[in-house]
């Protein structure tokens, strides 16, 4: 594209020619770009979904002997599915951030309805 006379040279000039795995910008969009902003917006949206999931667990779950609130996946799925169809993905994100704990790598509706999800 740099040799194409019809390309916008200003847009191309702002991009680095090559990035390597050791560079701090490797695998990241250019600062101030629309791509970077979309990524930030998506991260913020997912964060709000995780917060909402935790508040639903807090409301629908029961406090155990250890003081943590727990709910079964089946109960959580029935409550949360009316809000979002991404409940399993949001649960995985919440576990990644250390907000919830449950057994298994993936939860499946019906099969894992009795799996206990604990809010940490």
Secondary structure, 3 states (H helix, E strand, C coil): CCCCCCCCHHHHHCCCCCCCCCCCCCCCCCCCCHHHHHHHHHHHHHHHHHHHHHHHHHHHCEECCCCCEEEEHHHHHHHHCCCCCCHHHHHHHHHHCCCEECCCCCCCCCCCCCCEEEEC
